[in-house]
Amino acid sequence: MCLDVENIIYSGETTLGIELGSTRIKAVLIGKDNIPIASGSHDWENSHINNIWTYSEDEIWKGVQDSYQKMAGDVKHKYGITLQTVGSIGFSAMMHGYMAFDKDGELLVPFRTWRNNMTEQASEVLTELFNHQIPQRWSIAHLYQAILNKEEHISDINFQTTLAGYIHWKLTGEKVLGVGDASGVFPIDLNTNHYNQSMINQFNELVAPKKLQWKLDDILPEVLVAGENAGVLTEEGAKLLDVTGELKAGIPLCPPEGDAGTGMVATNSVAKRTGNVSAGTSVFAMVVLEKELSKVYAEIDLVTTPTGNLVAMAHSNNCSSDINAWVGLFDEFSKAIGMEVDVNNLYGTLYNLALKGDPDGGGLLAYGYLSGEHITHFEEGRPLFVRSSDSNFNLANFMRVHLFTALSAMKLGMDILLKEEEVKLDEILGHGGFFKTKGVGQSLMAAALDTPVSVMETAGEGGAWGIALLASYMVNKKDNETLEEFLSQNVFAEQAGMTISPDPKDAEGFEKFMERYKKGLAIERAAVENLI
């Protein structure tokens, strides 16, 4: 087996995927069988500077280079080979946000990530203009808000893209995006798999009085679908990615994608009536639709799969960050009394306690809003935990309620899809850190959605594996083979997974908690307004 892998690496038949997530950048190298053979990762955190959630360009490249070097080091350690080439490469990153560049390729303002809830005015105007939901984190909302704010850099914009599009551009020279990532920049015409031209025209007319030196068509990246070639690694790009200079130029790259699209691929959720939920720093559930929704909903985003199928997304900015802070507090307590506890053991113990709590969390209430939450209309975050005098306050209920609230904003959107729109969903697949403790996050997610939730054995590989699979599809697909066929036949045919169906008592308890959650939103708003 090892010899086979060595031959594959020498011959360049491997595929590399790198994804830039909110807290980790991961590189995954896969073989001809699409199974990971090496990996490397780099931890990072966004900064909150001048009320902007951001990452610097230096941090971006340091993280990409470090994750690549660790992956290449893993290859060297396992197989004794210095990695010099691969068959194809793909880049993915957290979607949306705002990266605007001038004619010299210089970033005009610091990268504004998806986490910024600062474009409410633009979001409302564009949603009404297009009759299409434009969430605050979408790139077009950020652009129009900057115009409304009369920011000086607007007249100098030559190119606007996403984080994945930026990495791809610097490595290949190509200004392109995969359709899934592009669908979080501007609405997509499902008939053409390109930006909706009538809406482009509407936007240009809207900003015409500003007498800008550009049209929207001129500054957005070209849209490509999965399987299309998106350029090759240049000499400069190879040196930028691999600082040792070993990596050779000329490697083909697939269209850069967003983390939503790679999550769909990594869970084999690209076909209609399938869905997946990614739960980590943020949580978003996606369902591939059979038909369009009956109307526009502020809680539901419409994006696409990497092949252009319509997807309804319920996205919450907050999931595990507040839980992580509480676990960190318990870790501090353990150290204060002289006990060193392994962090994985600590998480596992606390998470499993949540399964022993009362079905509704014992009357406790929490909001894990570390940052703003668009679904419930909060511009900035204020994590909050409250209890009444007659609530059942114990550690099991405390953990259960914090895991409940991590899913609650997302659930508001999913309830619209499943209850109001009666969207058909056979099963939903989960991935992300929320599911790391076996059975816990999965059980509570099943209760939240009242739908069976499955977690594949490969779920831990996440989006980096997903974008590697898209890169593999580009170079290895058969004539007329769809992405759905490629994944089902070549990747997931023998994949094992675990499915948990909702416990009726847990589902009923979650609904009872949601009643408190909705009523308590006024308390949370008061906290945000510094009234308590």
C-alpha positions as CSV (number, residue, x, y, z in Angstrom):
1,M,0.0,0.0,0.0
2,C,2.8,2.4,1.0
3,L,4.6,1.7,-2.3
4,D,1.4,2.4,-4.2
5,V,1.1,5.8,-2.5
6,E,4.7,6.6,-3.2
7,N,4.2,5.9,-6.9
8,I,1.1,8.1,-6.9
9,I,3.0,10.9,-5.2
10,Y,6.0,10.6,-7.6
11,S,3.8,10.6,-10.7
12,G,1.7,13.6,-9.6
13,E,-1.6,11.7,-9.4
14,T,-2.6,13.2,-6.1
15,T,-4.9,16.1,-5.5
16,L,-4.5,19.0,-3.0
17,G,-7.3,20.9,-1.3
18,I,-6.8,23.9,1.0
19,E,-9.6,25.5,2.9
20,L,-9.4,28.7,5.0
21,G,-12.0,28.3,7.8
22,S,-12.8,30.8,10.6
23,T,-10.4,29.2,13.1
24,R,-8.3,26.8,11.0
25,I,-6.6,26.6,7.6
26,K,-6.3,23.0,6.5
27,A,-4.5,21.3,3.6
28,V,-5.5,17.8,2.6
29,L,-3.7,15.7,0.0
30,I,-5.8,12.8,-1.5
31,G,-4.8,9.8,-3.7
32,K,-6.4,8.3,-6.8
33,D,-9.0,6.7,-4.5
34,N,-9.9,10.2,-3.1
35,I,-8.9,9.1,0.4
36,P,-6.6,11.5,2.3
37,I,-3.0,10.5,2.5
38,A,-1.5,13.6,4.1
39,S,-2.6,16.7,5.8
40,G,-1.5,19.9,7.6
41,S,-3.2,22.7,9.4
42,H,-2.7,26.2,10.8
43,D,-4.8,27.7,13.6
44,W,-5.7,31.4,13.4
45,E,-8.3,33.8,14.8
46,N,-10.0,36.9,13.3
47,S,-9.2,40.3,14.9
48,H,-11.8,42.9,15.8
49,I,-10.2,46.2,14.7
50,N,-12.1,49.5,14.5
51,N,-15.3,47.5,14.9
52,I,-14.4,45.3,11.9
53,W,-13.9,41.5,12.0
54,T,-10.9,40.9,9.8
55,Y,-7.8,38.9,9.0
56,S,-4.7,40.7,7.5
57,E,-3.1,39.7,4.2
58,D,0.0,38.7,6.1
59,E,-2.0,36.4,8.3
60,I,-3.7,34.9,5.3
61,W,-0.5,34.0,3.5
62,K,1.3,32.9,6.6
63,G,-1.6,30.5,7.3
64,V,-1.8,29.1,3.8
65,Q,2.0,28.6,3.6
66,D,2.2,27.0,7.0
67,S,-0.7,24.6,6.3
68,Y,1.0,23.6,3.0
69,Q,4.4,23.1,4.6
70,K,2.9,20.9,7.3
71,M,1.1,18.8,4.7
72,A,4.3,18.5,2.7
73,G,6.1,17.7,5.9
74,D,3.6,14.9,6.5
75,V,4.3,13.5,3.1
76,K,8.0,13.6,3.8
77,H,7.6,11.9,7.2
78,K,5.2,9.2,6.0
79,Y,6.7,8.4,2.6
80,G,10.2,9.9,2.5
81,I,9.3,12.0,-0.5
82,T,9.8,15.7,-1.2
83,L,6.5,16.9,-2.7
84,Q,7.1,18.7,-6.0
85,T,3.9,18.3,-8.0
86,V,0.3,17.2,-7.7
87,G,-2.4,16.5,-10.3
88,S,-4.7,19.4,-9.4
89,I,-5.3,21.9,-6.7
90,G,-8.4,23.6,-5.2
91,F,-8.9,26.4,-2.8
92,S,-11.9,27.1,-0.6
93,A,-12.6,29.6,2.1
94,M,-15.3,31.1,4.3
95,M,-17.8,32.8,1.9
96,H,-19.1,36.3,1.5
97,G,-17.3,39.4,2.9
98,Y,-15.6,42.2,1.1
99,M,-12.2,42.3,-0.6
100,A,-11.7,45.2,-3.0
101,F,-8.6,45.9,-4.9
102,D,-7.2,48.8,-7.0
103,K,-5.7,48.6,-10.5
104,D,-2.3,47.6,-9.0
105,G,-3.8,44.7,-7.1
106,E,-3.5,46.4,-3.7
107,L,-6.2,45.8,-1.1
108,L,-8.1,49.1,-0.6
109,V,-9.5,48.5,2.9
110,P,-9.0,45.6,5.4
111,F,-10.8,42.4,4.6
112,R,-14.3,42.5,6.0
113,T,-15.4,39.0,6.8
114,W,-18.9,37.4,6.8
115,R,-19.0,38.0,10.5
116,N,-19.6,41.8,10.2
117,N,-23.2,42.8,10.6
118,M,-22.8,46.4,9.4
119,T,-24.7,46.5,6.1
120,E,-28.3,46.5,7.2
121,Q,-29.3,49.5,5.1
122,A,-27.7,48.1,2.0
123,S,-29.2,44.7,2.6
124,E,-32.7,46.1,2.9
125,V,-32.5,48.3,-0.2
126,L,-31.0,45.6,-2.4
127,T,-33.5,42.9,-1.1
128,E,-36.4,45.2,-2.1
129,L,-34.8,46.2,-5.4
130,F,-34.1,42.7,-6.5
131,N,-37.0,41.0,-4.8
132,H,-34.4,38.5,-3.7
133,Q,-33.0,38.1,-0.2
134,I,-29.6,39.9,0.1
135,P,-28.1,39.0,3.5
136,Q,-25.8,41.5,5.3
137,R,-22.7,39.3,4.9
138,W,-23.0,39.1,1.1
139,S,-20.3,40.8,-0.9
140,I,-22.7,43.0,-2.8
141,A,-24.3,44.3,0.4
142,H,-20.8,45.3,1.6
143,L,-20.1,47.0,-1.6
144,Y,-23.3,49.0,-1.7
145,Q,-23.0,49.9,2.0
146,A,-19.5,51.3,1.3
147,I,-21.1,53.4,-1.5
148,L,-23.9,54.6,0.9
149,N,-21.2,55.5,3.5
150,K,-19.3,57.5,0.8
151,E,-16.1,55.7,1.6
152,E,-13.1,57.2,-0.3
153,H,-11.9,53.9,-1.7
154,I,-15.0,53.3,-3.8
155,S,-13.8,55.2,-6.9
156,D,-10.6,53.2,-7.0
157,I,-12.1,49.7,-7.1
158,N,-10.8,47.6,-10.0
159,F,-11.7,44.2,-8.7
160,Q,-13.8,42.7,-5.9
161,T,-13.7,39.1,-4.8
162,T,-14.0,36.6,-1.9
163,L,-11.2,35.2,0.2
164,A,-11.0,32.0,-1.9
165,G,-11.1,34.1,-5.1
166,Y,-8.3,36.2,-3.8
167,I,-6.0,33.2,-3.1
168,H,-6.8,31.7,-6.5
169,W,-6.1,35.0,-8.3
170,K,-2.7,35.5,-6.7
171,L,-1.7,31.9,-7.5
172,T,-3.0,31.7,-11.1
173,G,-3.7,35.3,-12.3
174,E,-7.3,34.2,-13.0
175,K,-10.1,36.4,-11.6
176,V,-12.7,33.6,-11.3
177,L,-15.1,32.0,-8.7
178,G,-16.9,28.8,-8.5
179,V,-20.7,29.3,-8.8
180,G,-21.3,28.3,-5.2
181,D,-19.0,30.9,-3.9
182,A,-20.2,33.4,-6.5
183,S,-23.8,32.9,-5.3
184,G,-22.8,34.5,-2.0
185,V,-21.4,37.5,-3.9
186,F,-24.4,38.3,-6.1
187,P,-27.6,36.4,-7.1
188,I,-27.1,33.8,-9.8
189,D,-29.3,33.1,-12.8
190,L,-30.0,29.4,-12.5
191,N,-30.5,29.1,-16.3
192,T,-27.1,30.5,-17.2
193,N,-25.0,29.8,-14.0
194,H,-23.8,33.3,-14.2
195,Y,-24.7,36.5,-12.3
196,N,-28.3,37.6,-12.8
197,Q,-27.9,40.1,-15.6
198,S,-31.2,42.0,-15.0
199,M,-30.2,42.5,-11.4
200,I,-26.7,43.6,-12.5
201,N,-28.4,46.2,-14.7
202,Q,-30.6,47.3,-11.8
203,F,-27.6,47.8,-9.6
204,N,-25.8,49.8,-12.2
205,E,-28.8,52.0,-12.6
206,L,-29.1,52.4,-8.8
207,V,-25.6,53.7,-8.4
208,A,-25.5,55.7,-11.7
209,P,-26.0,59.0,-9.9
210,K,-22.7,58.4,-8.0
211,K,-20.8,58.7,-11.4
212,L,-18.4,55.9,-10.5
213,Q,-15.7,54.9,-12.9
214,W,-16.8,51.3,-13.1
215,K,-19.8,49.1,-13.8
216,L,-20.5,46.1,-11.6
217,D,-20.0,43.8,-14.5
218,D,-16.4,45.0,-14.8
219,I,-15.3,44.4,-11.2
220,L,-16.8,41.0,-10.3
221,P,-14.9,37.7,-11.0
222,E,-16.0,35.3,-13.8
223,V,-18.3,32.5,-12.7
224,L,-17.4,28.8,-13.4
225,V,-19.1,25.5,-12.5
226,A,-17.6,22.4,-11.0
227,G,-15.5,20.4,-13.5
228,E,-14.3,23.5,-15.5
229,N,-10.6,24.4,-15.6
230,A,-9.9,27.6,-13.7
231,G,-6.3,28.2,-14.7
232,V,-2.8,26.8,-13.7
233,L,-0.4,27.6,-11.0
234,T,2.1,30.2,-12.2
235,E,5.8,30.4,-11.3
236,E,5.1,33.3,-8.9
237,G,2.1,31.4,-7.5
238,A,4.2,28.2,-6.9
239,K,6.8,30.3,-4.9
240,L,4.0,32.0,-3.0
241,L,2.4,28.7,-2.0
242,D,5.6,26.7,-1.3
243,V,8.2,29.0,0.2
244,T,10.8,26.2,-0.1
245,G,10.6,26.5,-3.9
246,E,10.1,22.8,-4.4
247,L,6.6,22.9,-5.9
248,K,6.5,23.1,-9.7
249,A,4.3,25.5,-11.7
250,G,1.8,24.4,-14.3
251,I,-0.6,22.5,-12.0
252,P,-4.3,22.9,-13.0
253,L,-6.7,24.5,-10.5
254,C,-10.4,24.0,-10.1
255,P,-12.8,26.9,-9.5
256,P,-12.3,28.3,-6.0
257,E,-15.3,27.6,-3.9
258,G,-16.9,28.7,-0.6
259,D,-17.2,26.6,2.5
260,A,-20.9,26.0,1.9
261,G,-20.1,24.3,-1.4
262,T,-17.3,22.2,0.0
263,G,-19.5,21.2,2.9
264,M,-22.0,19.9,0.4
265,V,-19.4,17.9,-1.4
266,A,-17.8,16.5,1.7
267,T,-21.1,15.1,2.9
268,N,-22.4,14.0,-0.5
269,S,-25.2,16.5,-0.3
270,V,-25.3,18.0,-3.8
271,A,-28.4,16.2,-5.1
272,K,-32.0,17.4,-4.6
273,R,-33.8,16.5,-1.4
274,T,-30.4,16.2,0.4
275,G,-29.1,18.6,3.0
276,N,-26.2,19.1,5.3
277,V,-25.4,21.2,8.3
278,S,-22.0,22.6,9.1
279,A,-21.6,23.5,12.8
280,G,-18.5,25.2,14.1
281,T,-17.8,28.9,14.7
282,S,-21.0,29.5,12.8
283,V,-23.7,27.1,11.9
284,F,-25.5,26.8,8.6
285,A,-28.0,24.3,7.3
286,M,-28.4,23.8,3.5
287,V,-31.1,22.0,1.6
288,V,-30.9,21.4,-2.2
289,L,-34.3,22.4,-3.4
290,E,-36.6,20.7,-5.9
291,K,-38.3,24.1,-6.7
292,E,-38.0,27.7,-5.8
293,L,-39.5,29.0,-2.6
294,S,-42.9,30.7,-2.7
295,K,-41.6,34.1,-1.4
296,V,-38.6,35.9,-0.1
297,Y,-37.7,35.3,3.5
298,A,-35.2,37.4,5.5
299,E,-34.1,34.3,7.4
300,I,-33.3,32.2,4.3
301,D,-30.4,32.7,1.8
302,L,-30.6,31.3,-1.7
303,V,-27.2,30.0,-2.9
304,T,-26.2,27.2,-5.2
305,T,-24.3,23.9,-5.2
306,P,-20.9,23.9,-7.0
307,T,-22.9,22.8,-10.1
308,G,-25.5,25.5,-9.9
309,N,-28.5,23.8,-8.3
310,L,-30.6,26.0,-6.0
311,V,-29.9,25.7,-2.3
312,A,-31.8,27.2,0.6
313,M,-29.5,28.1,3.5
314,A,-30.4,29.0,7.1
315,H,-27.2,30.6,8.4
316,S,-26.4,31.7,11.9
317,N,-23.3,33.7,12.7
318,N,-22.9,32.1,16.1
319,C,-22.5,28.5,17.2
320,S,-19.6,27.2,19.2
321,S,-17.7,30.3,20.2
322,D,-19.6,31.0,23.5
323,I,-19.6,27.3,24.4
324,N,-15.8,27.2,23.9
325,A,-15.5,30.2,26.2
326,W,-17.4,28.4,29.0
327,V,-15.4,25.2,28.5
328,G,-12.3,27.4,28.8
329,L,-13.6,28.7,32.1
330,F,-14.0,25.1,33.4
331,D,-10.5,24.4,32.3
332,E,-9.2,27.4,34.3
333,F,-11.1,26.1,37.3
334,S,-9.5,22.7,36.9
335,K,-6.0,24.2,36.8
336,A,-6.9,26.5,39.8
337,I,-7.5,23.5,42.0
338,G,-4.5,21.7,40.8
339,M,-6.0,19.3,38.3
340,E,-4.7,19.1,34.7
341,V,-7.5,17.8,32.5
342,D,-7.0,16.9,28.9
343,V,-9.1,19.4,26.8
344,N,-10.7,16.6,24.7
345,N,-11.7,14.8,27.9
346,L,-13.1,18.0,29.3
347,Y,-15.2,18.7,26.1
348,G,-16.3,15.1,26.0
349,T,-17.4,15.0,29.7
350,L,-19.3,18.3,29.5
351,Y,-21.0,17.5,26.2
352,N,-22.1,14.1,27.4
353,L,-23.6,15.7,30.5
354,A,-25.9,17.6,28.2
355,L,-27.6,14.3,27.2
356,K,-28.6,13.8,30.9
357,G,-30.3,17.2,31.3
358,D,-34.0,17.9,31.3
359,P,-35.5,17.7,27.7
360,D,-36.1,21.5,27.7
361,G,-32.9,22.4,29.6
362,G,-34.6,22.9,32.9
363,G,-36.0,26.3,32.3
364,L,-32.6,27.9,31.6
365,L,-32.0,30.4,28.8
366,A,-28.9,31.5,26.9
367,Y,-27.8,33.4,23.8
368,G,-24.3,32.7,22.5
369,Y,-24.1,35.9,20.4
370,L,-20.4,36.6,20.4
371,S,-20.9,38.5,17.2
372,G,-24.1,40.0,15.7
373,E,-26.9,37.7,14.6
374,H,-28.7,38.7,11.4
375,I,-31.6,36.2,11.8
376,T,-32.7,37.7,15.0
377,H,-31.6,41.3,14.0
378,F,-28.6,41.9,16.3
379,E,-25.9,44.2,14.9
380,E,-23.4,43.3,17.6
381,G,-22.9,40.5,20.0
382,R,-23.7,40.1,23.7
383,P,-23.4,36.5,25.1
384,L,-26.0,36.1,27.8
385,F,-27.1,33.4,30.2
386,V,-30.2,33.9,32.5
387,R,-32.3,31.7,34.8
388,S,-35.4,32.1,36.8
389,S,-35.7,31.4,40.5
390,D,-37.6,28.2,39.8
391,S,-35.4,26.8,37.0
392,N,-33.5,23.5,37.5
393,F,-30.0,24.9,37.6
394,N,-27.4,22.2,37.3
395,L,-24.4,21.4,35.1
396,A,-26.2,19.0,32.8
397,N,-29.0,21.6,32.0
398,F,-26.4,24.4,31.8
399,M,-24.5,22.5,29.0
400,R,-27.7,21.3,27.3
401,V,-29.0,24.9,27.0
402,H,-25.8,26.2,25.6
403,L,-25.8,23.5,23.0
404,F,-29.4,24.2,22.3
405,T,-28.9,27.9,21.9
406,A,-26.0,27.3,19.5
407,L,-28.5,25.9,17.0
408,S,-31.5,28.1,17.8
409,A,-31.1,31.0,15.3
410,M,-30.4,28.5,12.6
411,K,-33.5,26.5,13.6
412,L,-35.7,29.6,13.1
413,G,-34.7,29.5,9.4
414,M,-35.0,25.8,9.1
415,D,-38.5,25.9,10.6
416,I,-39.6,28.1,7.7
417,L,-38.3,25.6,5.2
418,L,-39.6,22.4,6.8
419,K,-42.9,23.7,8.3
420,E,-44.0,26.6,6.2
421,E,-42.6,25.8,2.8
422,E,-42.9,22.0,3.4
423,V,-39.5,21.3,1.8
424,K,-38.9,17.6,1.4
425,L,-35.7,16.4,3.2
426,D,-34.9,12.7,3.4
427,E,-31.9,13.1,5.7
428,I,-29.4,15.7,6.8
429,L,-25.7,15.1,7.1
430,G,-23.6,16.9,9.8
431,H,-20.0,18.0,9.9
432,G,-17.9,20.3,11.9
433,G,-16.6,20.6,15.5
434,F,-20.0,20.6,17.0
435,F,-20.2,16.8,16.1
436,K,-16.7,15.9,17.4
437,T,-18.0,14.4,20.6
438,K,-19.7,11.2,19.3
439,G,-23.5,11.2,19.5
440,V,-24.0,14.4,21.4
441,G,-24.2,17.2,18.9
442,Q,-25.8,14.8,16.5
443,S,-28.6,13.9,18.9
444,L,-29.4,17.5,19.7
445,M,-29.3,18.5,16.0
446,A,-31.8,15.7,15.2
447,A,-34.0,17.1,18.0
448,A,-33.7,20.7,16.7
449,L,-34.6,19.7,13.1
450,D,-36.9,16.8,14.0
451,T,-35.0,15.0,11.2
452,P,-32.5,12.1,11.1
453,V,-28.9,13.4,11.2
454,S,-26.1,11.3,9.8
455,V,-22.3,11.8,10.4
456,M,-19.9,10.2,8.0
457,E,-16.6,8.7,9.1
458,T,-14.9,11.3,6.9
459,A,-16.8,14.2,8.4
460,G,-13.7,15.3,10.3
461,E,-11.8,16.0,7.0
462,G,-14.3,18.8,6.3
463,G,-14.1,21.4,3.6
464,A,-10.4,20.9,2.7
465,W,-11.3,17.4,1.6
466,G,-14.4,18.7,-0.1
467,I,-12.4,21.1,-2.3
468,A,-9.8,18.4,-3.0
469,L,-12.7,16.2,-4.3
470,L,-13.8,19.1,-6.6
471,A,-10.2,19.3,-7.9
472,S,-10.2,15.6,-8.4
473,Y,-13.5,15.7,-10.2
474,M,-12.1,18.3,-12.6
475,V,-9.2,16.0,-13.8
476,N,-10.7,12.5,-13.2
477,K,-14.3,12.7,-14.3
478,K,-15.5,10.6,-17.2
479,D,-17.2,12.2,-20.2
480,N,-20.6,13.6,-19.2
481,E,-20.2,12.3,-15.6
482,T,-22.0,14.6,-13.2
483,L,-20.6,15.6,-9.9
484,E,-23.4,13.7,-8.1
485,E,-22.4,10.5,-10.0
486,F,-18.7,11.1,-9.4
487,L,-19.2,11.4,-5.7
488,S,-21.7,8.6,-5.3
489,Q,-19.7,6.1,-7.4
490,N,-16.1,7.0,-6.6
491,V,-16.1,8.5,-3.2
492,F,-19.1,7.5,-1.0
493,A,-20.0,4.1,-2.4
494,E,-18.4,2.3,0.6
495,Q,-18.4,5.1,3.2
496,A,-19.8,4.2,6.5
497,G,-21.7,6.6,8.8
498,M,-23.9,6.8,11.9
499,T,-27.5,8.0,11.8
500,I,-29.4,9.2,14.8
501,S,-33.1,9.8,14.6
502,P,-34.8,12.4,16.8
503,D,-36.0,11.3,20.2
504,P,-39.6,12.6,20.4
505,K,-39.0,13.8,24.0
506,D,-35.9,15.7,22.9
507,A,-37.7,17.2,20.0
508,E,-40.5,18.3,22.2
509,G,-38.1,19.7,24.7
510,F,-36.2,21.7,22.1
511,E,-39.5,23.2,20.9
512,K,-40.3,24.2,24.5
513,F,-36.8,25.8,24.8
514,M,-37.5,27.7,21.6
515,E,-40.6,29.2,23.1
516,R,-38.4,30.7,25.9
517,Y,-35.7,31.6,23.3
518,K,-38.2,33.7,21.2
519,K,-39.8,35.4,24.3
520,G,-36.4,36.2,25.7
521,L,-35.1,38.0,22.6
522,A,-36.3,41.3,24.1
523,I,-34.0,40.7,27.1
524,E,-31.1,40.1,24.8
525,R,-31.8,43.3,22.9
526,A,-31.8,45.2,26.1
527,A,-28.4,43.8,26.9
528,V,-27.1,44.8,23.5
529,E,-28.4,48.3,24.1
530,N,-26.5,48.3,27.5
531,L,-29.7,48.6,29.5
532,I,-28.7,45.8,31.8
